[in-house]
Amino acid sequence: MDAFEEDWPRFIVVEVTDRLVKTAGNLVASRALRGYDALHLASALSLRERVPSAVMFVAFDRELNIAAKREALRTQLLSEREASTRPVASSIEDVFGGNTRRGLLALLLHRR
């Protein structure tokens, strides 16, 4: 927990707003996604509008990654095998060449 609290200032929080939910609903219809998957993708699209650097979309779900690619996001598919043999953080470190502090933008969803 200490590491999470230490890293908290580096996170960008994407709030669940009516606009985000509407975007997610449109993604459900246009990309045949499940609700939370659509919210995940909508959050990444919202983040892409807010930050100057490229957003890397990381997920275990192949179909969700395909939908993200169709939305012109860079993607990285994490395999279930990777998840079962090592912690997700190790996989994410691999995605960003071990430089997660500068390269990883995390999406945290909450509704006020």
N, CA and C atoms as a LAMMPS dump frame, in Angstrom:
ITEM: TIMESTEP
0
ITEM: NUMBER OF ATOMS
336
ITEM: BOX BOUNDS ff ff ff
-5.0000000000000000e+02 5.0000000000000000e+02
-5.0000000000000000e+02 5.0000000000000000e+02
-5.0000000000000000e+02 5.0000000000000000e+02
ITEM: ATOMS id mol type element x y z
1 1 1 N 0.812 -1.192 0
2 1 2 C 0 0 0
3 1 3 C 0.858 1.258 0
4 2 1 N 2.019 1.201 0.646
5 2 2 C 2.893 2.367 0.689
6 2 3 C 3.334 2.782 -0.71
7 3 1 N 3.648 1.8 -1.557
8 3 2 C 4.071 2.107 -2.925
9 3 3 C 2.944 2.783 -3.697
10 4 1 N 1.721 2.314 -3.493
11 4 2 C 0.576 2.927 -4.161
12 4 3 C 0.416 4.386 -3.732
13 5 1 N 0.48 4.618 -2.44
14 5 2 C 0.351 5.991 -1.93
15 5 3 C 1.486 6.875 -2.42
16 6 1 N 2.672 6.31 -2.53
17 6 2 C 3.819 7.064 -3.04
18 6 3 C 3.621 7.435 -4.516
19 7 1 N 3.031 6.527 -5.269
20 7 2 C 2.823 6.76 -6.706
21 7 3 C 1.576 7.59 -7.007
22 8 1 N 0.685 7.768 -6.04
23 8 2 C -0.599 8.436 -6.278
24 8 3 C -0.474 9.771 -7.018
25 9 1 N 0.487 10.646 -6.679
26 9 2 C 0.581 11.928 -7.394
27 9 3 C 0.875 11.774 -8.897
28 10 1 N 1.36 10.611 -9.3
29 10 2 C 1.676 10.378 -10.713
30 10 3 C 0.469 9.869 -11.507
31 11 1 N -0.609 9.525 -10.84
32 11 2 C -1.8 9.012 -11.5
33 11 3 C -2.642 10.155 -12.04
34 12 1 N -3.308 9.89 -13.132
35 12 2 C -4.288 10.827 -13.681
36 12 3 C -5.653 10.187 -13.471
37 13 1 N -6.497 10.856 -12.744
38 13 2 C -7.825 10.314 -12.439
39 13 3 C -8.791 10.724 -13.543
40 14 1 N -9.474 9.743 -14.085
41 14 2 C -10.514 10.001 -15.084
42 14 3 C -11.848 9.8 -14.382
43 15 1 N -12.557 10.885 -14.157
44 15 2 C -13.831 10.8 -13.453
45 15 3 C -14.919 10.234 -14.355
46 16 1 N -15.812 9.48 -13.75
47 16 2 C -16.948 8.936 -14.477
48 16 3 C -18.024 10.02 -14.517
49 17 1 N -18.09 10.694 -15.653
50 17 2 C -19.051 11.776 -15.862
51 17 3 C -20.154 11.295 -16.797
52 18 1 N -21.181 12.098 -16.944
53 18 2 C -22.245 11.752 -17.89
54 18 3 C -21.682 11.621 -19.303
55 19 1 N -20.752 12.509 -19.663
56 19 2 C -20.141 12.455 -21.002
57 19 3 C -19.377 11.139 -21.203
58 20 1 N -18.625 10.726 -20.18
59 20 2 C -17.871 9.478 -20.279
60 20 3 C -18.804 8.281 -20.423
61 21 1 N -19.88 8.281 -19.647
62 21 2 C -20.856 7.188 -19.72
63 21 3 C -21.52 7.158 -21.099
64 22 1 N -21.821 8.326 -21.665
65 22 2 C -22.417 8.375 -23.001
66 22 3 C -21.443 7.831 -24.039
67 23 1 N -20.172 8.213 -23.93
68 23 2 C -19.161 7.688 -24.844
69 23 3 C -19.071 6.175 -24.721
70 24 1 N -19.088 5.681 -23.492
71 24 2 C -19.049 4.239 -23.267
72 24 3 C -20.268 3.563 -23.887
73 25 1 N -21.431 4.17 -23.745
74 25 2 C -22.637 3.613 -24.364
75 25 3 C -22.523 3.539 -25.872
76 26 1 N -21.937 4.558 -26.472
77 26 2 C -21.728 4.544 -27.922
78 26 3 C -20.748 3.442 -28.318
79 27 1 N -19.737 3.207 -27.483
80 27 2 C -18.771 2.141 -27.766
81 27 3 C -19.409 0.764 -27.625
82 28 1 N -20.338 0.613 -26.684
83 28 2 C -21.067 -0.65 -26.558
84 28 3 C -21.774 -0.961 -27.876
85 29 1 N -22.419 0.057 -28.43
86 29 2 C -23.164 -0.132 -29.682
87 29 3 C -22.247 -0.299 -30.893
88 30 1 N -21.214 0.536 -30.985
89 30 2 C -20.39 0.527 -32.198
90 30 3 C -19.296 -0.537 -32.199
91 31 1 N -18.844 -0.958 -31.042
92 31 2 C -17.739 -1.923 -30.962
93 31 3 C -18.139 -3.241 -30.299
94 32 1 N -19.408 -3.39 -29.98
95 32 2 C -19.932 -4.618 -29.362
96 32 3 C -19.165 -4.986 -28.086
97 33 1 N -18.977 -3.996 -27.212
98 33 2 C -18.266 -4.215 -25.962
99 33 3 C -19.233 -4.397 -24.798
100 34 1 N -18.752 -5.034 -23.738
101 34 2 C -19.499 -5.113 -22.482
102 34 3 C -19.363 -3.773 -21.767
103 35 1 N -20.235 -3.515 -20.82
104 35 2 C -20.303 -2.223 -20.138
105 35 3 C -19 -1.734 -19.543
106 36 1 N -18.366 -2.527 -18.673
107 36 2 C -17.131 -2.069 -18.037
108 36 3 C -15.982 -1.975 -19.033
109 37 1 N -15.968 -2.85 -20.036
110 37 2 C -14.944 -2.743 -21.075
111 37 3 C -15.104 -1.433 -21.841
112 38 1 N -16.335 -1.08 -22.142
113 38 2 C -16.595 0.185 -22.843
114 38 3 C -16.192 1.37 -21.981
115 39 1 N -16.412 1.282 -20.679
116 39 2 C -16.008 2.358 -19.773
117 39 3 C -14.482 2.469 -19.712
118 40 1 N -13.798 1.343 -19.713
119 40 2 C -12.332 1.309 -19.737
120 40 3 C -11.819 2.016 -20.999
121 41 1 N -12.37 1.668 -22.152
122 41 2 C -11.943 2.268 -23.418
123 41 3 C -12.326 3.747 -23.488
124 42 1 N -13.516 4.078 -23.061
125 42 2 C -13.937 5.485 -23.056
126 42 3 C -13.014 6.327 -22.173
127 43 1 N -12.564 5.76 -21.069
128 43 2 C -11.637 6.461 -20.18
129 43 3 C -10.302 6.71 -20.861
130 44 1 N -9.818 5.727 -21.587
131 44 2 C -8.563 5.904 -22.318
132 44 3 C -8.702 6.976 -23.399
133 45 1 N -9.846 6.998 -24.069
134 45 2 C -10.078 8.025 -25.095
135 45 3 C -10.153 9.41 -24.459
136 46 1 N -10.768 9.503 -23.289
137 46 2 C -10.83 10.767 -22.565
138 46 3 C -9.431 11.207 -22.15
139 47 1 N -8.655 10.272 -21.67
140 47 2 C -7.291 10.568 -21.266
141 47 3 C -6.458 11.057 -22.45
142 48 1 N -6.655 10.437 -23.597
143 48 2 C -5.916 10.835 -24.801
144 48 3 C -6.161 12.303 -25.144
145 49 1 N -7.366 12.806 -24.867
146 49 2 C -7.684 14.212 -25.131
147 49 3 C -6.995 15.151 -24.135
148 50 1 N -6.612 14.632 -22.971
149 50 2 C -6.104 15.478 -21.893
150 50 3 C -4.596 15.533 -21.776
151 51 1 N -3.889 14.559 -22.315
152 51 2 C -2.438 14.51 -22.123
153 51 3 C -1.715 14.638 -23.458
154 52 1 N -0.548 15.271 -23.447
155 52 2 C 0.185 15.475 -24.692
156 52 3 C 0.909 14.222 -25.189
157 53 1 N 1.198 13.276 -24.297
158 53 2 C 1.924 12.08 -24.723
159 53 3 C 0.953 10.995 -25.182
160 54 1 N 1.503 10.021 -25.892
161 54 2 C 0.684 8.917 -26.399
162 54 3 C 0.154 8.078 -25.241
163 55 1 N -1.046 7.586 -25.386
164 55 2 C -1.666 6.726 -24.388
165 55 3 C -1.52 5.28 -24.845
166 56 1 N -0.987 4.446 -23.982
167 56 2 C -0.871 3.008 -24.258
168 56 3 C -2.038 2.32 -23.565
169 57 1 N -2.842 1.586 -24.309
170 57 2 C -3.997 0.88 -23.77
171 57 3 C -3.575 -0.556 -23.481
172 58 1 N -3.692 -0.982 -22.238
173 58 2 C -3.262 -2.31 -21.82
174 58 3 C -4.454 -3.063 -21.247
175 59 1 N -4.676 -4.279 -21.762
176 59 2 C -5.787 -5.095 -21.263
177 59 3 C -5.491 -6.57 -21.512
178 60 1 N -6.19 -7.428 -20.789
179 60 2 C -6.084 -8.864 -20.998
180 60 3 C -7.019 -9.334 -22.106
181 61 1 N -8.063 -8.581 -22.38
182 61 2 C -9.123 -8.979 -23.294
183 61 3 C -8.757 -8.657 -24.749
184 62 1 N -8.67 -9.689 -25.577
185 62 2 C -8.289 -9.516 -26.984
186 62 3 C -9.272 -8.621 -27.736
187 63 1 N -10.559 -8.847 -27.556
188 63 2 C -11.578 -8.061 -28.259
189 63 3 C -11.537 -6.59 -27.838
190 64 1 N -11.271 -6.36 -26.57
191 64 2 C -11.162 -4.983 -26.079
192 64 3 C -9.951 -4.291 -26.703
193 65 1 N -8.849 -5.008 -26.827
194 65 2 C -7.669 -4.442 -27.484
195 65 3 C -7.928 -4.15 -28.955
196 66 1 N -8.672 -5 -29.624
197 66 2 C -9.028 -4.76 -31.026
198 66 3 C -9.865 -3.486 -31.137
199 67 1 N -10.827 -3.333 -30.241
200 67 2 C -11.659 -2.116 -30.24
201 67 3 C -10.791 -0.879 -29.993
202 68 1 N -9.823 -0.987 -29.091
203 68 2 C -8.927 0.145 -28.809
204 68 3 C -8.095 0.493 -30.043
205 69 1 N -7.617 -0.512 -30.743
206 69 2 C -6.86 -0.262 -31.983
207 69 3 C -7.732 0.455 -33.004
208 70 1 N -8.983 0.056 -33.094
209 70 2 C -9.907 0.703 -34.037
210 70 3 C -10.183 2.15 -33.653
211 71 1 N -9.932 2.496 -32.389
212 71 2 C -10.057 3.882 -31.928
213 71 3 C -8.709 4.603 -32
214 72 1 N -7.759 3.988 -32.694
215 72 2 C -6.42 4.558 -32.948
216 72 3 C -5.569 4.705 -31.687
217 73 1 N -5.742 3.8 -30.732
218 73 2 C -4.885 3.768 -29.549
219 73 3 C -3.796 2.724 -29.737
220 74 1 N -2.614 3.009 -29.203
221 74 2 C -1.561 1.989 -29.137
222 74 3 C -2.013 0.982 -28.088
223 75 1 N -1.819 -0.291 -28.359
224 75 2 C -2.306 -1.313 -27.434
225 75 3 C -1.227 -2.321 -27.086
226 76 1 N -1.455 -2.982 -25.954
227 76 2 C -0.62 -4.104 -25.537
228 76 3 C -1.543 -5.135 -24.903
229 77 1 N -1.582 -6.303 -25.494
230 77 2 C -2.389 -7.397 -24.961
231 77 3 C -1.566 -8.152 -23.933
232 78 1 N -2.084 -8.29 -22.737
233 78 2 C -1.455 -9.097 -21.704
234 78 3 C -2.12 -10.461 -21.719
235 79 1 N -1.333 -11.518 -21.736
236 79 2 C -1.91 -12.859 -21.809
237 79 3 C -2.293 -13.354 -20.42
238 80 1 N -3.267 -14.26 -20.388
239 80 2 C -3.67 -14.858 -19.12
240 80 3 C -2.529 -15.695 -18.565
241 81 1 N -1.734 -16.269 -19.447
242 81 2 C -0.582 -17.045 -19.012
243 81 3 C 0.391 -16.146 -18.241
244 82 1 N 0.632 -14.946 -18.764
245 82 2 C 1.494 -13.998 -18.053
246 82 3 C 0.922 -13.698 -16.68
247 83 1 N -0.39 -13.498 -16.626
248 83 2 C -1.041 -13.14 -15.362
249 83 3 C -0.934 -14.267 -14.345
250 84 1 N -0.986 -15.519 -14.823
251 84 2 C -0.949 -16.637 -13.881
252 84 3 C 0.469 -16.973 -13.43
253 85 1 N 1.48 -16.537 -14.185
254 85 2 C 2.854 -16.896 -13.83
255 85 3 C 3.633 -15.769 -13.181
256 86 1 N 3.154 -14.546 -13.277
257 86 2 C 3.836 -13.419 -12.647
258 86 3 C 2.846 -12.304 -12.39
259 87 1 N 3.163 -11.387 -11.513
260 87 2 C 2.24 -10.296 -11.216
261 87 3 C 2.036 -9.392 -12.425
262 88 1 N 0.86 -8.779 -12.495
263 88 2 C 0.549 -7.871 -13.594
264 88 3 C 1.579 -6.753 -13.674
265 89 1 N 2.02 -6.24 -12.537
266 89 2 C 2.98 -5.137 -12.553
267 89 3 C 4.23 -5.509 -13.324
268 90 1 N 4.68 -6.758 -13.229
269 90 2 C 5.85 -7.176 -14.005
270 90 3 C 5.553 -7.113 -15.484
271 91 1 N 4.351 -7.534 -15.883
272 91 2 C 3.973 -7.476 -17.292
273 91 3 C 3.922 -6.037 -17.768
274 92 1 N 3.379 -5.15 -16.961
275 92 2 C 3.292 -3.747 -17.338
276 92 3 C 4.687 -3.147 -17.432
277 93 1 N 5.569 -3.524 -16.508
278 93 2 C 6.95 -3.046 -16.596
279 93 3 C 7.576 -3.498 -17.904
280 94 1 N 7.283 -4.733 -18.314
281 94 2 C 7.806 -5.225 -19.584
282 94 3 C 7.279 -4.393 -20.752
283 95 1 N 6.006 -4.034 -20.699
284 95 2 C 5.399 -3.246 -21.768
285 95 3 C 6.125 -1.933 -21.952
286 96 1 N 6.516 -1.3 -20.839
287 96 2 C 7.147 0.007 -20.891
288 96 3 C 8.655 -0.063 -20.71
289 97 1 N 9.241 -1.224 -20.97
290 97 2 C 10.684 -1.345 -20.882
291 97 3 C 11.228 -1.104 -19.485
292 98 1 N 10.449 -1.461 -18.47
293 98 2 C 10.901 -1.29 -17.102
294 98 3 C 10.831 0.142 -16.606
295 99 1 N 10.266 1.038 -17.382
296 99 2 C 10.242 2.45 -17.005
297 99 3 C 8.806 2.888 -16.719
298 100 1 N 8.167 2.231 -15.767
299 100 2 C 6.754 2.515 -15.498
300 100 3 C 6.54 3.892 -14.911
301 101 1 N 7.483 4.428 -14.191
302 101 2 C 7.275 5.731 -13.549
303 101 3 C 7.082 6.839 -14.582
304 102 1 N 7.738 6.746 -15.731
305 102 2 C 7.566 7.78 -16.75
306 102 3 C 6.552 7.36 -17.811
307 103 1 N 6.389 6.073 -18.058
308 103 2 C 5.604 5.645 -19.2
309 103 3 C 4.172 5.245 -18.936
310 104 1 N 3.834 4.93 -17.723
311 104 2 C 2.511 4.361 -17.451
312 104 3 C 1.54 5.423 -16.974
313 105 1 N 0.443 5.552 -17.696
314 105 2 C -0.66 6.406 -17.256
315 105 3 C -1.775 5.47 -16.816
316 106 1 N -2.15 5.565 -15.578
317 106 2 C -3.152 4.652 -15.045
318 106 3 C -4.523 5.3 -15.041
319 107 1 N -5.512 4.503 -15.281
320 107 2 C -6.894 4.973 -15.254
321 107 3 C -7.543 4.509 -13.963
322 108 1 N -8.01 5.454 -13.179
323 108 2 C -8.748 5.152 -11.969
324 108 3 C -10.133 5.737 -12.109
325 109 1 N -11.136 4.926 -11.989
326 109 2 C -12.504 5.366 -12.21
327 109 3 C -13.234 5.539 -10.893
328 110 1 N -13.912 6.652 -10.771
329 110 2 C -14.772 6.845 -9.614
330 110 3 C -15.874 7.847 -9.978
331 111 1 N -16.945 7.747 -9.286
332 111 2 C -18.068 8.675 -9.51
333 111 3 C -18.239 9.504 -8.251
334 112 1 N -18.329 10.807 -8.426
335 112 2 C -18.514 11.693 -7.269
336 112 3 C -19.956 11.721 -6.84
